[in-house]
């Protein structure tokens, strides 16, 4: 089973908050509007592959943790 956009957004928000940066700071790094980051984190906007790669690099997390199936064992981001 694949994770939902909402689950991915929640994991990205948690990772961002864990390192203590704001949505507008992420937006500047990615060259996006802060509302785009908010929409991604709320599951209202799909995150592209390149955006996801840049986000996990910025947040210093493994992409496998972001995409892990929550029904297979425990969630690594909890």
C-alpha positions, 0 to 999 in steps of 0.5 A: 500500500502507498502512503497518502499525500496527507501522510507524506505532508504530515511527515514532511511537517514533522521533519521540518519542525524537528529541525526548527525551520519555518515554512517560509524558510523552506519556500525560499530554499525551494524557490516556492511560495510559502503557501505551496509548502503549507499545501504540501504539508496539508496534503492539498498539493502533490510534491514532485520528485525533485521537490521531495529530494530537496526537502529530505536533503534539507531536513536531513532525513531518509527518503525511505522514512518519508515513503515508508508504508504505515501498515508495515510495522511502526512508522519511523517518523512517529 
